[in-house]
């Protein structure tokens, strides 16, 4: 495998991370995961723009332009002959003697690699089970930072419960999943949490909202309660890797009929059309 390391494409076995890299010691950095369909990056421009915004929010200056990064990622996909899979892209603040304040001399480090991964067709068809848990993460979830311990612990609780996702809430108000955005459907209307500091503004989330508008489905970005979640006719989650995935049970309770609902199916179809007609709407 070839990886992107700093500004070079090199074999993976030649890359190393210094023990004083701030991403390793402080989680001081940001990242993106970009889906590749048919050898093309999906929503590439949106992902790179979000990376730049996350970096800005933590006062991290990218070491080269988005245009240069774009070129390097295209070459990474090409050299690894990736057709279906993902790119993991990370920027840390760099290597410096361990100290909490920003180092004056460190150069931010860019790393990216590809992983082959087919679409999750079974879960898209059948749906997933979820649990609910209090959202104990920090208050800047809009930054796609390397600090993911809260999400890791929440996801593990789902796994321990025989489920695939944990839906988080603050004081009874649903925010998002441990690695997804959450949508509910009630009486033909779609709702999801506003894109504020309590959630990550997902790229797939935005695609879903755009598709809903195109289909004439009413959609509202608003806060809703755990009780509304339980009473919803349909629930689905969205993310780069899970696309538009139905949720069929929450905390052991059926969602609606216990099967993926018609509006969710409509939005899945709309998402698939975006993949097939362009591969990379950027």
C-alpha positions in Angstrom: 0.0 0.0 0.0 1.1 3.5 -0.8 0.2 6.2 1.8 0.4 10.0 1.8 2.9 11.0 4.4 3.6 14.8 4.7 3.6 15.7 1.0 5.0 12.4 -0.4 3.4 9.2 -1.5 5.5 6.4 0.0 5.1 2.7 0.9 3.4 2.3 4.2 6.3 0.3 5.8 8.5 3.4 5.3 6.3 5.7 7.4 6.6 6.4 11.1 5.1 8.8 13.6 7.3 10.4 16.2 6.4 9.6 19.8 6.1 13.4 20.4 3.7 14.0 17.6 0.9 16.0 19.1 -1.8 14.0 17.5 -0.5 10.9 19.3 0.0 12.6 22.7 -2.8 15.2 22.8 -5.2 14.3 20.1 -4.2 17.7 18.7 -5.4 17.5 15.1 -8.3 17.0 12.8 -9.4 14.3 10.3 -11.8 13.4 7.5 -13.1 10.1 6.0 -13.9 10.3 2.3 -15.9 7.6 0.5 -14.7 6.3 -2.8 -17.2 4.9 -5.3 -16.0 3.6 -8.7 -12.6 5.1 -8.1 -14.0 8.6 -7.5 -14.1 10.5 -4.3 -17.7 11.3 -3.2 -18.4 14.9 -2.1 -14.6 15.6 -2.2 -14.9 19.4 -2.1 -17.3 19.3 0.9 -14.9 17.0 2.9 -11.9 19.1 2.2 -13.7 22.3 3.0 -14.8 20.8 6.4 -11.2 19.7 7.1 -10.1 23.3 6.5 -12.8 24.7 8.8 -12.0 22.2 11.5 -8.3 23.1 11.3 -9.2 26.8 11.5 -11.3 26.2 14.6 -8.3 24.7 16.5 -5.9 27.3 15.0 -4.0 24.8 12.9 -2.6 26.0 9.6 -2.6 23.3 6.9 0.9 22.9 5.5 -0.2 23.2 1.9 -3.2 24.2 -0.1 -6.5 22.3 -0.6 -5.7 22.2 -4.3 -2.4 20.5 -3.6 -4.1 18.1 -1.1 -6.8 17.3 -3.7 -4.1 16.4 -6.3 -2.2 14.2 -3.8 -5.4 12.3 -2.7 -6.3 11.7 -6.4 -2.9 10.2 -6.9 -3.2 8.1 -3.7 -6.5 6.6 -5.0 -4.9 6.0 -8.4 -1.7 4.3 -7.1 -3.6 2.1 -4.7 -6.1 1.2 -7.5 -9.0 1.8 -5.1 -12.4 1.3 -6.6 -14.7 0.9 -3.6 -13.6 2.1 -0.1 -12.5 5.0 2.0 -9.7 7.5 2.4 -8.7 8.3 6.0 -7.1 11.8 6.1 -5.5 13.3 9.2 -3.6 16.4 10.1 -1.9 16.8 13.4 -0.2 19.9 14.7 3.2 18.2 14.3 6.1 17.0 16.5 7.5 19.1 19.3 8.7 18.5 23.0 5.6 17.7 25.0 4.0 20.8 26.4 0.4 21.9 26.4 0.8 25.3 24.6 1.1 25.4 20.8 4.7 24.8 19.7 6.3 27.7 17.8 8.3 25.6 15.3 6.3 22.4 14.7 5.1 21.7 11.1 1.7 20.2 10.8 1.8 16.5 9.6 -0.6 15.2 7.0 -1.2 11.5 6.7 -3.7 9.7 4.5 -4.3 6.1 3.5 -6.9 4.0 1.6 -9.0 1.0 2.7 -11.0 -1.2 0.5 -14.6 -1.5 1.7 -17.8 -2.5 -0.1 -21.1 -0.7 0.5 -22.9 -2.0 3.6 -25.7 -3.5 1.6 -27.1 -5.8 4.2 -27.5 -3.1 6.9 -28.9 -0.8 4.3 -31.6 -3.4 3.5 -32.3 -4.7 6.9 -31.5 -1.8 9.2 -29.6 -1.7 12.5 -30.4 -1.7 16.2 -29.5 1.1 18.5 -29.4 2.1 22.2 -29.6 5.5 23.8 -27.0 7.0 26.2 -26.3 10.5 27.7 -24.0 12.5 25.5 -20.9 13.1 27.7 -18.6 14.5 25.0 -17.1 18.0 24.9 -19.1 21.0 23.6 -17.3 21.4 20.2 -18.7 18.4 18.4 -18.8 20.5 15.2 -15.0 20.2 15.0 -13.9 16.8 13.5 -11.0 16.4 15.9 -8.9 13.5 16.8 -10.4 13.5 20.3 -12.8 10.5 19.9 -12.7 8.7 23.2 -16.3 9.7 24.0 -17.5 8.3 20.7 -15.4 5.2 21.2 -16.9 4.5 24.6 -20.4 5.1 23.2 -19.9 2.8 20.3 -18.5 0.1 22.5 -21.7 0.3 24.7 -23.7 -0.4 21.5 -21.5 -3.4 20.7 -21.8 -4.7 24.2 -25.6 -4.5 23.9 -25.6 -6.4 20.6 -26.4 -3.2 18.7 -24.7 -1.2 16.0 -25.1 2.4 17.1 -25.6 4.5 20.2 -27.9 7.5 19.9 -26.7 10.3 22.2 -28.8 12.9 24.1 -28.1 15.9 26.4 -30.8 16.2 29.1 -33.2 14.2 27.1 -32.6 16.1 23.8 -31.2 13.9 21.0 -27.9 15.2 19.4 -26.4 12.5 17.1 -25.0 9.0 17.0 -21.6 8.0 18.2 -20.4 8.2 14.5 -23.6 9.2 12.7 -26.2 11.9 12.4 -29.8 11.0 13.4 -33.0 11.6 11.6 -36.6 10.9 12.6 -39.8 10.8 10.5 -43.2 11.6 11.9 -46.4 12.1 9.9 -44.4 12.4 6.7 -42.0 15.0 8.0 -38.3 14.7 8.5 -36.4 16.2 11.5 -32.7 16.3 12.5 -30.7 18.3 15.0 -29.5 21.7 13.9 -25.9 22.0 12.7 -24.6 23.8 15.8 -21.7 22.9 18.2 -23.5 19.9 19.6 -23.2 17.8 16.5 -20.9 17.3 13.5 -22.4 18.7 10.3 -22.2 15.5 8.4 -21.6 15.6 4.6 -24.1 12.7 4.1 -26.5 14.6 6.4 -26.4 17.6 4.0 -26.9 15.3 1.0 -30.0 13.8 2.8 -31.5 17.2 3.4 -30.9 18.3 -0.2 -32.5 15.1 -1.4 -35.5 15.6 0.9 -36.0 19.1 -0.6 -35.8 17.8 -4.1 -38.4 15.1 -3.3 -40.7 17.5 -1.7 -40.3 15.9 1.7 -40.7 18.5 4.6 -37.5 18.7 6.6 -36.8 20.7 9.7 -33.5 21.2 11.5 -34.7 21.3 15.1 -34.0 19.8 18.6 -36.2 16.8 19.4 -36.6 14.7 22.6 -35.8 11.0 23.3 -39.6 10.6 23.7 -40.1 11.9 20.2 -37.4 9.5 19.0 -39.3 6.5 20.5 -42.6 7.7 19.0 -41.2 8.3 15.5 -42.7 6.4 12.5 -39.2 6.0 11.1 -35.6 6.6 12.3 -32.5 6.5 10.3 -28.8 7.4 10.7 -26.4 8.8 8.1 -22.6 8.9 7.7 -19.9 8.6 5.0 -19.5 4.9 5.6 -23.1 3.9 6.6 -24.8 6.1 4.0 -28.6 6.2 4.8 -29.2 3.3 7.3 -32.6 2.5 8.8 -32.8 2.0 12.6 -35.4 -0.7 13.3 -35.2 -0.8 17.1 -34.0 1.5 19.9 -33.4 0.2 23.5 -35.2 -3.0 22.5 -38.3 -1.1 21.3 -39.5 -1.4 17.7 -39.3 1.7 15.6 -42.6 2.0 13.7 -43.3 -1.5 12.3 -39.8 -2.7 13.1 -38.8 -2.6 9.4 -37.2 0.1 7.3 -39.9 2.7 6.4 -41.0 4.1 3.0 -39.6 7.6 3.4 -36.2 6.1 4.4 -36.3 3.9 1.3 -37.0 7.0 -0.8 -34.0 8.8 0.6 -31.8 5.7 0.1 -32.8 5.6 -3.6 -32.1 9.3 -4.0 -28.6 8.8 -2.4 -27.8 5.9 -4.7 -28.8 8.0 -7.7 -26.2 10.6 -6.7 -23.6 7.9 -6.5 -24.5 6.5 -9.9 -24.9 9.6 -11.9 -21.8 11.4 -10.9 -19.6 9.4 -8.4 -18.2 12.7 -7.2 -20.5 15.7 -7.0 -17.7 18.2 -6.2 
